[in-house]
Amino acid sequence: MRRILALALTLMLASCGYHLVGLDAGSSDPRLVQRLALDIQDPFGRQARLINEALELRDLAGQGLTLEILEFKLERRTLSELSDRDEFELRASLTYGVRQGDDPYLIGPDTLNRDGLLTLLDSNSDSLDGDLERLRSDELFRDLIEQMLNRINAAADQLP
């Protein structure tokens, strides 16, 4: 019964033109298309690669506006060492701003945080543990990048 009610409510909202803004990664504000140039401390690093992939996917990479990444870091805190597996809290943090030339920021600077849990089994393979941590941190980074691009997309009316 709940499923039928949820389906009916969804159909009613869809038929009246209601939709959630910012959830469709494929749609970008026309004021942003091919206008964002990435400015990051390490332009050839893993984080820059992840951001560039997201910009290309949304057709935002270009010139005219500078997407400045002021800080993009990952912190790791040990939660438990008493069991046969190690648990860590990972906190990814991203501070960004959008500007044109040397003018003040048009959007931001703004800081986003994302927390995640990393559980490593007590294996004797440091490379496996390193791979698991890298995969988990990339997942957190991608989530932050999507949040950032959604926020920039939603604030595109502040752009020239």
MDAnalysis code that builds the backbone (N, CA, C; Angstrom):
import MDAnalysis as mda
import numpy as np

u = mda.Universe.empty(480, n_residues=160, atom_resindex=np.repeat(np.arange(160), 3), trajectory=True)
u.add_TopologyAttr("name", ["N", "CA", "C"] * 160)
u.add_TopologyAttr("resid", np.arange(1, 161))
u.add_TopologyAttr("resname", ["MET", "ARG", "ARG", "ILE", "LEU", "ALA", "LEU", "ALA", "LEU", "THR", "LEU", "MET", "LEU", "ALA", "SER", "CYS", "GLY", "TYR", "HIS", "LEU", "VAL", "GLY", "LEU", "ASP", "ALA", "GLY", "SER", "SER", "ASP", "PRO", "ARG", "LEU", "VAL", "GLN", "ARG", "LEU", "ALA", "LEU", "ASP", "ILE", "GLN", "ASP", "PRO", "PHE", "GLY", "ARG", "GLN", "ALA", "ARG", "LEU", "ILE", "ASN", "GLU", "ALA", "LEU", "GLU", "LEU", "ARG", "ASP", "LEU", "ALA", "GLY", "GLN", "GLY", "LEU", "THR", "LEU", "GLU", "ILE", "LEU", "GLU", "PHE", "LYS", "LEU", "GLU", "ARG", "ARG", "THR", "LEU", "SER", "GLU", "LEU", "SER", "ASP", "ARG", "ASP", "GLU", "PHE", "GLU", "LEU", "ARG", "ALA", "SER", "LEU", "THR", "TYR", "GLY", "VAL", "ARG", "GLN", "GLY", "ASP", "ASP", "PRO", "TYR", "LEU", "ILE", "GLY", "PRO", "ASP", "THR", "LEU", "ASN", "ARG", "ASP", "GLY", "LEU", "LEU", "THR", "LEU", "LEU", "ASP", "SER", "ASN", "SER", "ASP", "SER", "LEU", "ASP", "GLY", "ASP", "LEU", "GLU", "ARG", "LEU", "ARG", "SER", "ASP", "GLU", "LEU", "PHE", "ARG", "ASP", "LEU", "ILE", "GLU", "GLN", "MET", "LEU", "ASN", "ARG", "ILE", "ASN", "ALA", "ALA", "ALA", "ASP", "GLN", "LEU", "PRO"])
u.atoms.positions = np.array([
    [0.807, -1.185, 0.000],
    [0.000, 0.000, 0.000],
    [0.857, 1.259, 0.000],
    [1.942, 1.234, 0.810],
    [2.837, 2.391, 0.854],
    [3.500, 2.631, -0.488],
    [3.857, 1.549, -1.152],
    [4.508, 1.679, -2.462],
    [3.567, 2.316, -3.472],
    [2.323, 1.929, -3.437],
    [1.340, 2.502, -4.365],
    [1.164, 3.984, -4.073],
    [1.092, 4.337, -2.791],
    [0.947, 5.735, -2.399],
    [2.173, 6.550, -2.824],
    [3.377, 5.995, -2.609],
    [4.605, 6.684, -3.009],
    [4.662, 6.857, -4.519],
    [4.248, 5.826, -5.260],
    [4.240, 5.913, -6.716],
    [3.240, 6.964, -7.188],
    [2.060, 6.991, -6.585],
    [1.042, 7.980, -6.964],
    [1.520, 9.389, -6.669],
    [2.165, 9.595, -5.519],
    [2.688, 10.908, -5.166],
    [3.789, 11.333, -6.135],
    [4.655, 10.417, -6.490],
    [5.722, 10.711, -7.446],
    [5.149, 11.097, -8.802],
    [4.168, 10.367, -9.270],
    [3.547, 10.677, -10.561],
    [2.843, 12.030, -10.524],
    [2.192, 12.343, -9.409],
    [1.523, 13.644, -9.299],
    [2.528, 14.789, -9.352],
    [3.627, 14.637, -8.603],
    [4.641, 15.689, -8.589],
    [5.316, 15.830, -9.957],
    [5.581, 14.718, -10.612],
    [6.218, 14.758, -11.924],
    [5.293, 15.385, -12.961],
    [4.013, 15.115, -12.853],
    [3.077, 15.642, -13.855],
    [2.871, 17.140, -13.722],
    [3.095, 17.692, -12.538],
    [2.909, 19.136, -12.381],
    [4.195, 19.902, -12.672],
    [5.273, 19.212, -13.024],
    [6.518, 19.888, -13.390],
    [7.506, 20.010, -12.250],
    [7.193, 19.468, -11.098],
    [8.089, 19.534, -9.945],
    [9.293, 18.624, -10.177],
    [10.470, 19.140, -9.860],
    [11.670, 18.307, -9.886],
    [12.701, 18.881, -8.931],
    [13.593, 18.031, -8.449],
    [14.648, 18.466, -7.557],
    [15.766, 19.071, -8.372],
    [16.245, 20.223, -7.946],
    [17.288, 20.939, -8.675],
    [18.652, 20.481, -8.178],
    [19.597, 20.329, -9.092],
    [20.966, 20.036, -8.728],
    [21.300, 18.572, -8.588],
    [20.363, 17.682, -8.799],
    [20.656, 16.265, -8.647],
    [21.046, 15.599, -9.955],
    [20.770, 16.229, -11.066],
    [21.108, 15.650, -12.357],
    [22.508, 16.100, -12.756],
    [23.488, 15.192, -12.648],
    [24.869, 15.558, -12.943],
    [25.058, 15.910, -14.405],
    [24.125, 15.535, -15.270],
    [24.275, 15.806, -16.686],
    [23.862, 17.203, -17.096],
    [23.082, 17.895, -16.271],
    [22.615, 19.214, -16.663],
    [23.404, 20.290, -15.940],
    [23.995, 21.183, -16.691],
    [24.753, 22.291, -16.130],
    [24.122, 23.589, -16.587],
    [24.235, 24.587, -15.739],
    [23.732, 25.902, -16.083],
    [24.492, 26.396, -17.318],
    [23.804, 26.953, -18.310],
    [24.471, 27.418, -19.531],
    [25.557, 28.468, -19.266],
    [25.442, 29.190, -18.148],
    [26.461, 30.196, -17.810],
    [27.778, 29.562, -17.393],
    [27.795, 28.255, -17.151],
    [29.003, 27.559, -16.715],
    [29.645, 26.698, -17.794],
    [28.904, 26.362, -18.820],
    [29.394, 25.425, -19.833],
    [30.683, 25.941, -20.465],
    [31.716, 25.109, -20.378],
    [33.048, 25.367, -20.940],
    [33.647, 26.678, -20.441],
    [33.441, 26.971, -19.140],
    [33.951, 28.227, -18.601],
    [34.858, 28.078, -17.391],
    [34.989, 26.893, -16.815],
    [35.766, 26.738, -15.586],
    [37.160, 26.191, -15.874],
    [38.156, 26.951, -15.461],
    [39.554, 26.519, -15.550],
    [40.018, 26.193, -14.130],
    [40.613, 25.053, -13.952],
    [41.029, 24.589, -12.629],
    [42.354, 25.216, -12.225],
    [42.392, 25.744, -11.005],
    [43.622, 26.258, -10.401],
    [43.811, 25.527, -9.076],
    [44.779, 24.604, -9.053],
    [45.024, 23.772, -7.873],
    [46.530, 23.696, -7.665],
    [46.942, 23.520, -6.411],
    [48.361, 23.515, -6.070],
    [49.152, 22.469, -6.850],
    [48.626, 21.264, -6.962],
    [49.291, 20.189, -7.706],
    [48.440, 19.836, -8.930],
    [48.660, 20.501, -10.071],
    [47.796, 20.288, -11.236],
    [47.920, 18.903, -11.876],
    [48.920, 18.113, -11.475],
    [49.088, 16.784, -12.051],
    [48.790, 15.680, -11.038],
    [48.314, 16.039, -9.858],
    [48.049, 15.080, -8.802],
    [46.712, 14.364, -8.968],
    [46.493, 13.411, -8.078],
    [45.285, 12.596, -8.106],
    [44.025, 13.438, -7.936],
    [44.057, 14.401, -7.016],
    [42.890, 15.239, -6.773],
    [42.560, 16.096, -7.991],
    [43.562, 16.634, -8.637],
    [43.336, 17.432, -9.849],
    [42.737, 16.567, -10.951],
    [43.210, 15.339, -11.054],
    [42.670, 14.420, -12.064],
    [41.187, 14.146, -11.815],
    [40.820, 13.928, -10.546],
    [39.420, 13.668, -10.212],
    [38.536, 14.880, -10.534],
    [39.026, 16.072, -10.238],
    [38.245, 17.279, -10.528],
    [38.123, 17.483, -12.031],
    [39.217, 17.308, -12.750],
    [39.172, 17.478, -14.210],
    [38.221, 16.479, -14.862],
    [38.188, 15.239, -14.362],
    [37.246, 14.245, -14.897],
    [35.801, 14.707, -14.694],
    [35.508, 15.241, -13.510],
    [34.150, 15.718, -13.226],
    [33.797, 16.934, -14.085],
    [34.759, 17.829, -14.289],
    [34.514, 19.001, -15.142],
    [34.258, 18.586, -16.583],
    [35.033, 17.628, -17.080],
    [34.842, 17.144, -18.448],
    [33.499, 16.438, -18.599],
    [33.136, 15.639, -17.600],
    [31.876, 14.904, -17.640],
    [30.679, 15.851, -17.741],
    [30.762, 16.970, -17.069],
    [29.670, 17.948, -17.083],
    [29.844, 19.019, -18.157],
    [30.902, 18.927, -18.949],
    [31.196, 19.901, -20.004],
    [31.405, 21.308, -19.430],
    [32.135, 21.387, -18.313],
    [32.399, 22.664, -17.667],
    [33.822, 23.153, -17.881],
    [34.729, 22.282, -18.285],
    [36.127, 22.663, -18.450],
    [36.264, 23.642, -19.604],
    [36.982, 24.716, -19.345],
    [37.183, 25.728, -20.375],
    [37.913, 26.923, -19.801],
    [37.558, 28.097, -20.280],
    [38.223, 29.330, -19.844],
    [37.191, 30.404, -19.563],
    [37.608, 31.389, -18.817],
    [36.744, 32.519, -18.495],
    [36.601, 32.701, -16.999],
    [36.388, 31.612, -16.292],
    [36.270, 31.631, -14.839],
    [37.295, 30.667, -14.252],
    [37.823, 31.010, -13.092],
    [38.810, 30.157, -12.438],
    [38.188, 29.469, -11.235],
    [38.235, 28.152, -11.245],
    [37.827, 27.358, -10.097],
    [39.081, 27.131, -9.266],
    [39.207, 27.891, -8.180],
    [40.375, 27.794, -7.311],
    [40.129, 26.781, -6.216],
    [41.015, 25.820, -6.121],
    [40.972, 24.859, -5.028],
    [42.002, 25.337, -4.010],
    [41.504, 25.909, -2.926],
    [42.370, 26.488, -1.919],
    [42.940, 25.435, -0.979],
    [42.164, 24.402, -0.703],
    [42.630, 23.303, 0.138],
    [41.829, 22.053, -0.193],
    [42.524, 20.943, -0.319],
    [41.874, 19.666, -0.600],
    [42.696, 18.616, 0.130],
    [42.191, 18.159, 1.268],
    [43.020, 17.276, 2.097],
    [42.212, 16.124, 2.657],
    [42.947, 15.155, 3.147],
    [42.367, 13.970, 3.771],
    [43.072, 13.765, 5.102],
    [42.279, 13.642, 6.159],
    [42.824, 13.360, 7.478],
    [42.364, 11.972, 7.910],
    [43.205, 11.298, 8.647],
    [42.905, 9.932, 9.084],
    [43.066, 9.867, 10.592],
    [42.028, 9.378, 11.274],
    [42.041, 9.276, 12.729],
    [41.722, 7.838, 13.116],
    [42.529, 7.260, 13.989],
    [42.332, 5.887, 14.434],
    [41.169, 5.821, 15.412],
    [40.226, 4.921, 15.149],
    [39.078, 4.736, 16.033],
    [39.262, 3.557, 16.961],
    [39.859, 2.476, 16.460],
    [39.976, 1.273, 17.286],
    [41.229, 0.502, 16.899],
    [41.949, 0.105, 17.940],
    [43.105, -0.774, 17.729],
    [42.998, -2.019, 18.589],
    [41.850, -2.193, 19.250],
    [41.700, -3.285, 20.209],
    [41.182, -4.567, 19.596],
    [40.678, -4.507, 18.384],
    [40.134, -5.717, 17.769],
    [41.105, -6.254, 16.735],
    [40.674, -7.291, 16.015],
    [41.531, -7.880, 14.993],
    [41.499, -7.088, 13.689],
    [40.827, -5.954, 13.700],
    [40.829, -5.092, 12.519],
    [40.986, -3.647, 12.982],
    [41.582, -2.848, 12.153],
    [41.796, -1.445, 12.468],
    [40.697, -0.618, 11.817],
    [40.126, 0.298, 12.583],
    [39.085, 1.177, 12.072],
    [39.574, 2.615, 12.150],
    [39.338, 3.329, 11.060],
    [39.775, 4.711, 10.962],
    [38.623, 5.583, 10.494],
    [38.635, 6.808, 10.939],
    [37.719, 7.800, 10.394],
    [38.522, 8.618, 9.393],
    [37.995, 8.726, 8.192],
    [38.614, 9.559, 7.171],
    [37.779, 10.820, 7.037],
    [38.423, 11.973, 7.029],
    [37.718, 13.232, 6.824],
    [38.355, 13.940, 5.632],
    [37.560, 14.041, 4.573],
    [37.999, 14.768, 3.390],
    [37.462, 16.189, 3.503],
    [38.284, 17.145, 3.137],
    [37.913, 18.550, 3.246],
    [38.305, 19.263, 1.954],
    [37.396, 20.085, 1.457],
    [37.612, 20.796, 0.196],
    [37.188, 22.245, 0.370],
    [38.115, 23.164, 0.127],
    [37.821, 24.595, 0.154],
    [38.041, 25.124, -1.258],
    [37.033, 25.795, -1.798],
    [37.069, 26.246, -3.184],
    [36.452, 27.637, -3.312],
    [36.709, 28.248, -4.440],
    [36.089, 29.518, -4.794],
    [36.138, 29.683, -6.301],
    [35.233, 30.493, -6.823],
    [35.206, 30.780, -8.259],
    [35.417, 32.276, -8.428],
    [36.321, 32.635, -9.296],
    [36.594, 34.048, -9.554],
    [36.866, 34.261, -11.033],
    [36.838, 35.524, -11.407],
    [37.158, 35.917, -12.778],
    [38.358, 36.847, -12.699],
    [39.465, 36.420, -13.287],
    [40.694, 37.205, -13.227],
    [41.158, 37.367, -11.792],
    [41.546, 38.590, -11.439],
    [41.988, 38.883, -10.078],
    [40.898, 39.538, -9.245],
    [39.677, 39.546, -9.758],
    [38.547, 40.130, -9.041],
    [38.241, 39.310, -7.789],
    [37.470, 39.897, -6.862],
    [37.060, 39.107, -5.680],
    [36.253, 37.884, -6.103],
    [36.117, 36.955, -5.173],
    [35.402, 35.716, -5.466],
    [33.958, 36.000, -5.841],
    [33.495, 35.364, -6.901],
    [32.095, 35.433, -7.299],
    [31.275, 34.407, -6.525],
    [31.885, 33.263, -6.266],
    [31.278, 32.198, -5.468],
    [32.334, 31.733, -4.469],
    [31.958, 31.708, -3.198],
    [32.865, 31.215, -2.172],
    [33.777, 32.295, -1.633],
    [34.861, 31.938, -1.008],
    [35.316, 30.587, -0.710],
    [34.379, 29.874, 0.251],
    [34.258, 28.587, 0.011],
    [33.376, 27.736, 0.790],
    [34.124, 26.449, 1.095],
    [33.839, 25.874, 2.253],
    [34.488, 24.631, 2.668],
    [33.451, 23.536, 2.812],
    [33.743, 22.383, 2.238],
    [32.890, 21.197, 2.343],
    [33.682, 20.108, 3.052],
    [32.994, 19.336, 3.885],
    [33.620, 18.213, 4.589],
    [32.813, 16.952, 4.333],
    [33.509, 15.845, 4.308],
    [32.852, 14.546, 4.133],
    [33.603, 13.543, 4.982],
    [32.877, 12.829, 5.838],
    [33.478, 11.827, 6.710],
    [33.149, 10.436, 6.209],
    [34.055, 9.522, 6.457],
    [33.829, 8.141, 6.071],
    [34.580, 7.202, 6.993],
    [34.158, 5.976, 7.012],
    [34.776, 4.960, 7.847],
    [35.627, 4.049, 6.974],
    [36.813, 3.751, 7.449],
    [37.704, 2.828, 6.755],
    [38.035, 1.698, 7.721],
    [37.715, 0.485, 7.335],
    [38.017, -0.693, 8.151],
    [39.010, -1.555, 7.392],
    [40.150, -1.777, 8.018],
    [41.180, -2.627, 7.424],
    [41.238, -3.921, 8.215],
    [41.171, -5.036, 7.515],
    [41.314, -6.323, 8.175],
    [42.771, -6.525, 8.543],
    [43.004, -7.328, 9.540],
    [44.370, -7.555, 10.002],
    [45.086, -8.458, 9.012],
    [45.428, -7.868, 7.885],
    [46.179, -8.647, 6.892],
    [47.627, -8.188, 6.934],
    [48.474, -8.976, 6.421],
    [49.886, -8.621, 6.401],
    [50.264, -7.947, 5.091],
    [49.259, -7.488, 4.363],
    [49.519, -6.878, 3.071],
    [49.329, -5.364, 3.159],
    [50.424, -4.635, 3.241],
    [50.355, -3.177, 3.282],
    [49.837, -2.616, 1.969],
    [50.139, -3.295, 0.858],
    [49.675, -2.793, -0.434],
    [48.157, -2.915, -0.547],
    [47.586, -4.003, -0.015],
    [46.132, -4.165, -0.023],
    [45.474, -3.089, 0.839],
    [46.029, -2.853, 2.035],
    [45.500, -1.801, 2.905],
    [45.608, -0.432, 2.239],
    [46.720, -0.194, 1.584],
    [46.901, 1.085, 0.884],
    [45.903, 1.260, -0.253],
    [45.640, 0.160, -0.986],
    [44.658, 0.213, -2.066],
    [43.256, 0.475, -1.532],
    [42.897, -0.176, -0.426],
    [41.585, 0.040, 0.177],
    [41.426, 1.485, 0.641],
    [42.466, 2.036, 1.252],
    [42.401, 3.432, 1.707],
    [42.312, 4.388, 0.523],
    [43.042, 4.120, -0.527],
    [43.008, 4.973, -1.722],
    [41.620, 4.947, -2.367],
    [41.017, 3.757, -2.458],
    [39.670, 3.651, -3.027],
    [38.651, 4.409, -2.190],
    [38.737, 4.254, -0.880],
    [37.792, 4.936, 0.010],
    [37.992, 6.455, -0.036],
    [39.245, 6.909, -0.060],
    [39.484, 8.352, -0.119],
    [39.036, 8.921, -1.461],
    [39.237, 8.195, -2.552],
    [38.748, 8.658, -3.857],
    [37.228, 8.774, -3.867],
    [36.557, 7.839, -3.200],
    [35.105, 7.895, -3.110],
    [34.668, 9.157, -2.358],
    [35.344, 9.475, -1.265],
    [35.034, 10.694, -0.516],
    [35.336, 11.936, -1.341],
    [36.466, 11.925, -2.040],
    [36.834, 13.072, -2.878],
    [35.806, 13.292, -3.988],
    [35.384, 12.221, -4.647],
    [34.385, 12.352, -5.723],
    [33.070, 12.920, -5.199],
    [32.684, 12.481, -4.011],
    [31.458, 13.004, -3.413],
    [31.592, 14.506, -3.138],
    [32.732, 14.925, -2.598],
    [32.955, 16.352, -2.354],
    [32.968, 17.152, -3.651],
    [33.570, 16.605, -4.683],
    [33.625, 17.294, -5.973],
    [32.218, 17.466, -6.532],
    [31.392, 16.423, -6.427],
    [30.006, 16.524, -6.899],
    [29.234, 17.577, -6.100],
    [29.424, 17.583, -4.783],
    [28.773, 18.599, -3.957],
    [29.209, 20.001, -4.384],
    [30.512, 20.173, -4.609],
    [31.041, 21.465, -5.021],
    [30.431, 21.908, -6.344],
    [30.427, 21.017, -7.330],
    [29.896, 21.385, -8.646],
    [28.395, 21.653, -8.590],
    [27.667, 20.908, -7.758],
    [26.240, 21.185, -7.593],
    [26.014, 22.555, -6.979],
    [26.830, 22.929, -6.007],
    [26.704, 24.249, -5.381],
    [27.060, 25.359, -6.371],
    [28.105, 25.153, -7.134],
    [28.489, 26.161, -8.137],
    [27.378, 26.287, -9.178],
    [26.826, 25.162, -9.601],
    [25.736, 25.170, -10.572],
    [24.531, 25.932, -10.019],
    [24.212, 25.710, -8.745],
    [23.059, 26.372, -8.136],
    [23.301, 27.874, -7.963],
    [24.560, 28.295, -7.858],
    [24.880, 29.707, -7.669],
    [25.309, 30.383, -8.967],
    [25.040, 29.759, -10.085],
    [25.494, 30.304, -11.377],
    [24.879, 31.663, -11.687],
    [23.755, 32.009, -11.068],
    [23.146, 33.316, -11.322],
    [23.989, 34.461, -10.777],
    [25.007, 34.164, -9.957],
    [25.912, 35.189, -9.430],
    [27.081, 35.462, -10.379],
    [27.150, 34.725, -11.461],
    [28.265, 34.845, -12.401],
    [27.953, 35.867, -13.490],
    [28.994, 36.521, -13.984],
    [28.775, 37.489, -15.076],
    [28.445, 36.804, -16.392],
])
